[in-house]
Structures are given as C-alpha cells and as structure tokens.
Amino acid sequence: MTIQYDHETDSIYLILSDDKVVESEERQEDVIVDYNAKDEVVAIEVLHVKKNEHTIDLPIVLQSA
C-alpha cells in the first residue's frame, strides 16, 4: 500500500494495488474509489483533507461498484 498527499488539491490517495484503474466512483462525499477490471478496489482518494472532517465508512466504501 502506498499513501500519497497532494498539496495542490489537498487530497490523499491510498494505492492498494498496481492494477489498472478502469472505473472510479464517488462512494460518499469527497471519497472516490477506483476499481480494476475485476471490480476490485485498487485505490481510494479522499478530497479536501484539511478543509473538511471526514468519517469514512469503510465497509460501504469498499463494496464493489
């Protein structure tokens, strides 16, 4: 797993797999989940990290698209 922070967009990107992203979906406000061709989660992006408080419901976020 790799975690990247982007200062310009104030976002955190959690990379769970090196698989190619084929679909992205906003699963809850400011939380975008990326999926591979097998519909598996490969990354999670959290936007506006410093601006907003986030409570992420991982079971909901990690459900397949």
N, C-alpha and C positions, 0 to 999 in steps of 0.2 A: 504494500500500500504506500502511496505517495501523497503528501499533502502539499498543495501549493497555495500561496496567498498572492493575490493581485492587488497592489496598492491603488492602481488607477480605477478599478471597478469595485474595490472594497469587497472582494469575493474570495471564498475559499473553495478549492477544487480538490476533492478526495478521489484519487485514482485507485480503483480496486483491481483493475485488470488492464492488460495491454491490448485487449481485444478492440477491434474497430467499432466505433460508435455508429449505429445505423438509425437510431431513433432517440429523441430526447422528449421529456415530458415534465411539465411543472406539476409536481405531486402535491405541493402545498405552497403557499405564498413564499416567494423567494427561494424555493428549493427545487432545483432541476435535477432530474435523474436521467442518466444516459444508459442506453441498452445496446447490447450486441445483437447479432443476427439470431441468436438462440433465445432472445428476450430475457437475458440475464443482466443484472445491474453491473455496469463496469465503472461508473463514476457518479459522484454526487457533487453538485455545485450549490453553494449557499451564497446568495447575493446580499449586499448591504450588511455585512457582518458587524461593523462598528456602529452603523446608524440605527439598526433595529435589534431588539432582543428576539432570539429565535428559540422556540421549543420545537424540536423535531421529533415527530412520532415515527421512529424507525420502522416498526412493523408496517405502517401504512406506506411510508416512503419506499421501502424495499419490495413491496408487492410488485409482481410483474405487470407490465402495461396491459 
